[in-house]
């Protein structure tokens, strides 16, 4: 098992089994993050399964995204967001809760310091993971739109975010509206390039500077302008919806495109959100 993972608690497994037996949906409504008591957090698998609460919860919020993996119906992608103004602690544990307050699942999360504006730099922290339930069950998200905190980044259409995305968001770099028409993206675990000034630009990715698993996220936020994406050290493996010959996303379209380094100097287009 990976060092960081998400598992059902015993009460969560019981709720899932009961729901399947009765033909009733299991509603996941909220999440909590905790600092694990403020020190090293190394619970055993059995301790996590038996847990009914986090060691030391520091923030509670509404879940804003839950999608079933179309390629694996027994797996769900789930997300919550810690807002910019919350923090000053290190996230080490995450709990996912049913509408009756029971902790359905728990995540051993990569230690991630959540900064606040007083630290001099702050950003929201997406809390994302895959939730494997072991069967094709009716698991749903019950949303109160008045309390959900939405991030601008939504799950890809085909749920292609890697399990390693938990760690990739720990060191996320954002570049907005680069001044030059050509930007060379170097190594970064998860780097976002945002274009929202309506100017056509070319994103040059230097695949030789990336590590396997690095993610480049290109946000084209306006309908004006065109985005061309090239790999200056090799090709980009593409799929549908992006032009094969020129790697571009056209004028009149707004979207977020995802690219991942899959091998030495090999970059693959992973999908888009429109």
N, C-alpha and C positions, 0 to 999 in steps of 0.2 A: 504494500500500500504506500502511496505517496506520503511525504512528510506532512502535507496539508491536504485535508479532505473534509467531506461532509457526509454524515451518516444519520439515519433515523434513530431517534431515541426509542426506548421501549414503549413509552406511552404513544409516540408517534406511529410506531409499527402496529400497535393495538388499534389505534384510531383508523389506520388505513385498512386493516383486516376487517374491522367492524363495518366500515363504509362499503367495502366490496361485498360483504355478505348481505348487507341490507340494500345494496344498490343505491347508496347515497354518496353525494360528493363530499370530499374533504376540502374545507375552505381554509386556506392559509391567508392570514390577514396582516401580520406585522413581523418585524424583526428587531432584534436587539444586538448591539455590539458591546463587548466588554474588554477590560484590560487584563483579564486572567489573574487579577489580584495584584497587578503592578509589578510582577516579577516573571521569571521563567515559567512558561505554561506548557507542561508536558503531561497531560492526562493520558491514561491508558484508554484503549478502545472500549473496554468494559465500563470504565468510569463515565465515558461520554454517553454510551448507550443508556446507562442508568440515570443520567442527569435529568433533572426537571427544571433547572434554572442555570443561568450562567454564574460563574464564580463571582464576578463583580461587574454587573451591567452599568454602562455609562451613558448609553443613548438608546432610545426606543423610537422607531418610526414605522410608517406604513410601507408595505411592499408595493413597488410600482411596476413590476414586470414578472410574469411567469409564463413560459412557453414550453410546450412539449416538443421534444426533439423528433422531427418527422422521420428520421432514420433509426430512432430507437425509442419507441413509445413508452418504455419503462424509465426514461430519463427526462428530467425537466430542467430547464434553465431558469434560475430565479435571481432577482436583483432587488436591492434596496439602496438608498442613497443617504449618506450622512452629509448634511448641509454645510456650507462654508463656515458658518458662525458657531458650529459645534466642534469641540475638540480639546486639545491640550493633553491628550492621552494617547497611548499606543493600543491599537486594536489587535487582540490576540484570539478572540473567541466571538462567534456569532451564533445567535439562536433564531430559529424560524418558528413562528407561533401560529396555532390555530385560533379561530374566533372565540373559543371557550377559554383561552389563556394557556392551554397546554403547549409545551415545547415539542414541536413535531420533529425537528431535526436540529443538529448542531454542527458547526463548522470550526475546525482548528485552522485558524486564519494566519497567513504569513504576518509576523509582527510589522505593523504599519503605523507610523506616527501620524496622527490627524492634527495638522496645524490649524491655527486660528489666526485671524487678522493681526492680533497683537504680536504674533511671531514674526511679522514682516512679510509673510507670504502664506496664502491659504487658498485652498480649493476644495470643492466637494469631493467626497470619497465614495465612489461606487463600490458596493459590496456585492460581488457576483460569484456564483458557483453553479455547478451542476448538482442536481439532486436525483440520485438513483433510487428508485422505489422498488425495483425488482419485479414489477408487473405492469401491465397496461391498465392502470386504474383511473378513476375519475377524480383527479386532483385539480382543483380550481383556485383561482385567485379572486377573493372578494374585495373589491376596491371601493373606498370612499373617496371620490375625486376631490373632496374639500381638504383632505389631509395628505394625499400622495404628493411626494416631492419627485418631480420628473427630471431626469437628466436629458441633455440634448443627444446623448448617445443611446440608441436603442439596439436591441438585439438584432443581429443580422437575420435576413429572411430565412436562411437555411440553418440557423443556429450553428455557426461554424466557429464561434469563439472557443478557444482551447481551454482545457482545464487549467493550463498554465496562466490564463488571464488573471487569475487571482493574484499571482505575483507580479504580473506585468503592470498592473495599475499602481503598484507601490512606487514606481519610478517613472511616472508619466510626464512627458514634456509636451508643452503646447506652444506652437508657433503660429501667430496670427498675421495674416496679410503681409508676407515677406515683401520687402521693398523691391527686390530685383525680380525680373521675370523668370529667372532660373534659380532654383533652390536645390542645393545638394543635401540630401538627408543622410546623415551619418548614423553611426550606431546609437540606438536608444531602445530600451526594452519595449516601450510603448510611446510612440511619438505621434502627435496630432498636428496636422497642418491645416489651418482654417483659412479659407478664401471667402470673404463676404463683401468685397469692395466692387464686385462686378467686372473685374478686369481679367481678360484671358491670360493664363499663365501656364508655364511648363514646370512640372515637378520632376526634377532629376534625382533619382534614387541611386546611390552608390552601393550596389549590392556587396561589393568587396569589403565594405566597412561594417556590415551587419553581422550579427550573430544569429544562429539558428533559433527561431522562436520570436525574434524581434518583430514587432507589429508597427506598421505605418498606417495611420488613419488619415484620410484626406477628406475634409469637409468642404463641399462646395455649397455655400449657404444661400447664394442668390441665383436668380434665374438668368442674369446676364453673365456674359463671359464663358469661356470654354477652358477646360483643364486637360492638359496633355501630361501623361505620366510615362517616363522612360527610365530604363535601368542603364546607366552609362557604362556598366561593366558586363552586361549580358542582356538576356531577354527577360520579359515578364510573362509567366504562364498565365493565360487569361481564360475566362469562361464567357458565358453569354452576357449581354447587356453592356459590354464595353467593347469599343471598336478594336478588332484584332490587329489591323495594320498599324494604327497610330496610337493606340492605348489612350484614347481620349474620351471625355464625357462632355456632351455637346452643350451649346448655348440653349437656353430655355429649360434646362433641367437642374434641379437642386438635389443633392444626395450626399451621403457619406460612403466612401469607398474604402475597403480594407485590403491591405497587402501584407503578406507575411514572408519572412525569410525562411525557406524550407530546407535549404542546404547551402553550401558554400557558393556564394554569388548567384543563388537562385531565388527569385522572388515570385510569389504566386498571388494572383488576385483571388481574394477569399469571398467577396460578396459585397452587397451594397444595401443601404437603407434609403428609401426615397420618402 
